[in-house]
Amino acid sequence: MTSKRAAQIAQLEEKLRQLKAREQAVEARRRSLESRRSRKADTRRKILVGAIVLAKVERGEIDRADLMRWLDGALSREDDRGLFGM
């Protein structure tokens, strides 16, 4: 009788380990999706802000020289600076 109970306990413990592992995997997937959505939203915000600033420069509402000074102070990578002819 004792060995039968020990086997049942071992089975239940194994099932519990599997369920915990599955729960951890689901949680990891949820965090990954949340992180991906957050990055996409951040990228979209940056694109929209950039489009608005560029449109205002084109319409003369923001001076191009001001924009270039902002970029000069903010951009350090050569390939990024190259996009703006710097």
N, C-alpha and C positions, 0 to 999 in steps of 0.2 A: 504494500500500500504506500509506503513512504517513497519508494523509487518511482511509483506512478505519479505521485504528487510532485516530486522533484522534476520529472520529465515535463509535467504540465507547467510548472513554474518556469522552467527553462524555455519552453515554447512561448509562453506569454512574455517573458523578458525579451526574447528575440523579436517577437511581433512589436513590442514597445519600442525597441531599438530601430526597427524598420520604419515605424510610424514617425518617430522623432526625426529620422533622417529625411523622410519624405516632407515633413513639415519644414525642416531647415531648407530643403531645396525649393519649396514653394515660396518661402520667405525671401530667399536669395533672388529668385526670379522676379518677385514683386519689387524688391529694392532696385534691381537692375532696370526694370521697366520705368519705375519712377524717376530714376536718375537719367535715363534716356529722354523721357518726356521733358524733364527740367532743362537738360542741355539743348533740346530742340527749341523750347520756348525762349531760352536765353539767346540762342543764335537768331531766332526770328526777331526778337526785340532789337538786337544789334543791327540787323539788316534794315529794319524799318527806320531806326534812328539815323543810320547812315544815309538812307534814301532821302529822308526829310532834310538833313543837313545839306546834302548835295543839291537838292532841288532849290533850297534857299540860296545857296551860292550861285546857282545858275540864274535865279531871279534877281540877284543883287541884294537880297535881304541880309546875307552874311557876306562880309568881305572875304574874297579868296585869300588874301594875304593873312587874314586872321586864321582861317582854316589851315593854311600851310604852316603857320607858327605852332598851332595846336598839334598838328601832325609831327612837326619837327621835334617837339618836346616829348611826344608820346611814342614814336616809332624808333626802335633801335635795330631791328633786323634789316639787313640790306635788301632782302627780297620784298619786305613790306614797304620800305622806303622807295624802292624801285617802281612800285605800283603807282606812286604819286610823282615820279620824276625827280626824286630827291637824291 
